[in-house]
Amino acid sequence: MYGDNIYFMNTDGSWLQADSHHSFENGEINNKNLNRDKKGEFVLIASEFYYFGKDSIEIPENLKSEFTVGIGHRRVDKAAASKVINWLEENFENGYQSDPLLFENFERYKG
């Protein structure tokens, strides 16, 4: 299982892509996905996190209504985020909870 840890740099400086949901059916590099994925400026590294994968949870409406949730949202009100973090800490163990959904129903992402 790779999750999103599927890219690495070759000794010659070129990027490689593991055979994953982002590569082609035959395992070849899907350059459309590789180029999109590696153009980011930042990487997230954390020792405290909650990853629910296929066992995703529903954030209570009173917490969810305080901010917009989704990919690409870069600014979150710190007070609202603190409430969600406190709720997570009170209700769940820190860390990896279950495998990603696509690892059960493997699908390739075509870009």
N, C-alpha and C positions, 0 to 999 in steps of 0.2 A: 504494500500500500504506500502510495506516495503523498496523498493530500496535495498540497500546492508546492511541496518541496521536490519539484521535478526538473529544475534547471540547474546546470552546473557548467563551469568554464573548463574547457579542454586546456591542456598544457600549452597549446599554440595560441591561446587567447580567444578561440571561437567558442560560442555557446552551444551546449548540447541539451537535448530534451529527452528525458526518460520516456520509455514506452508507457503512455498514460492516457488519461481522458483528453489530453491536449494534443497528442500526436495523431498521425494518420493510422488507419486500421492495421497496416503492416508494420507499425512501430516507427516509421520514418518521421523526421521532424516536420511539424506543421509550422512553417515560417510565419504564417499570419498570426497564429497564437503566440509563438515565441517572441516575435517583434512587439506585439501589443503588451505582453506580460513583462518583458524586461525593460520597457521604457520608463518604468516608475522611478521615482527619485528616492523613495524610502522603503524600508523593510520593517516589519513589526517583529520584535523579539520580546518575549515576556516569560516570566516564571510564574506569574499569577494570571490565570486566564480561565475561562469556562468555554469548553468546546462541546456542544451537544450533538452535532452531526445528525444522524437519522432520528435521534430521540429529541428533536427540537422542543423547546418549551414555549409557552405563551407568557409573555410579560404581562402582568396585571394592567388592565386598562387605565387605572389611575396613575400608573407610572409611564405607560406608553404614550398617553395623550400629552405629556409634557414636552415631547420633542419628536422630530422626524427620524425614523429609523430606516436605514438602507445603505446600499453601496454608494460610495461617493460623497456621503455627508461628512464633512471635515470639522464642522464646529458644532459642539454640543454644549448646552448650558451645564456648567459644572455642578450646580445644585441638583439638577435633574439626573445627571449621570451618577452622582453620589447616592441618590435614592435607589437607583437600579443596582448599583454595586452592593449596597447594604442588603438589599433584598436577596441578591444572589448569594452573598456570604451567609445569610441566615437560613437559606433553603437548600443549598447545594454544596458539594465538595468542590474545591478548586481543581481545575485540570480537565483532562480528557474524559468525556462521559461515554461516547460511543462513536463508532465508525461513521464516516460520511455516507450519506444516502446513496451516492453513485457507486459506492463499493459493493452494494448489494445488487443494484440494477445498473451494472456498468454501462455507461454511455460515453461516447467520445464527443468532445466539444469541437465543432467545426469552425468556430471563429466568427 
